[in-house]
C-alpha cells in the first residue's frame, strides 16, 4: 500500500529540487553560451524555477483531510 503522506512529501521534494537545479544551472549554462542570451530568456527561466520551488513547498505542506 502506498503511504499518501510520504508520496506527497517525495513529490514535493522532487519538484523543489528540480526548481533549485534549474535556478542554479540554467543561468550558469547561459553564461557559457555564445552569443549569450538576454534578459528576455533568463527572466522567465528564473521565474519558472522559483515557481517550481514554491509549488514543491506547497505540495509538501499540503494536508488533506481523509
N, C-alpha and C positions, 0 to 999 in steps of 0.2 A: 504494500500500500504506500502511496506517495503522501508524505507529510506536506500539506499545502503551505504551512508557515515556512518550513525550511526551503521549499521550492521557490516561494516568493522572495525569500531572502537571497537565494543564489541568483535568481534572475535579476533582481535589483542591483546586486553587487556586480554582476557581469555588465549590465548596461552602464553603470557608473564607471567601471574600469575602461570600457570602450571609449566613453566620453573623455576620460583623462588621457588615454593614449592618442586620440585624435587631436586633443588640445595641445599636447606636448610635441608630437612628432609631425603633425600637419604643417605648422609654420616652419619647423626646422627643415623639413623636406623642401618646402617652397623657397627657403633661403638659399639652397644649393642649386636650384634650377636656373637655367639661363634661357631666355630672359626671365627675370624674377616676376612673379605675378603681383598685381597691385592689391590695394586695399579692398577692391571690389570682389576679389576672390577670397582673401584671408578673413575678412569680417564675417561673412556667412559661415565659414568653416568654424571659426571660434565660437560664434553664437550657437551653432548646431551642437558643438561639443559641450558647451555649458548647459544646453538644454538636455542633452543625454545624461549629464551628471545629475541635474536636478530631477529628471524622471527616475533615475536609478534610486535616488534617495527617497522619493515619494513611494516607489514600489516597495522598497524595503520597510518603510514605516507604516504602510497601509495595513490596517487591521480590519478584517472582515468579521461581521457578526454571523456565526454559523450555529 
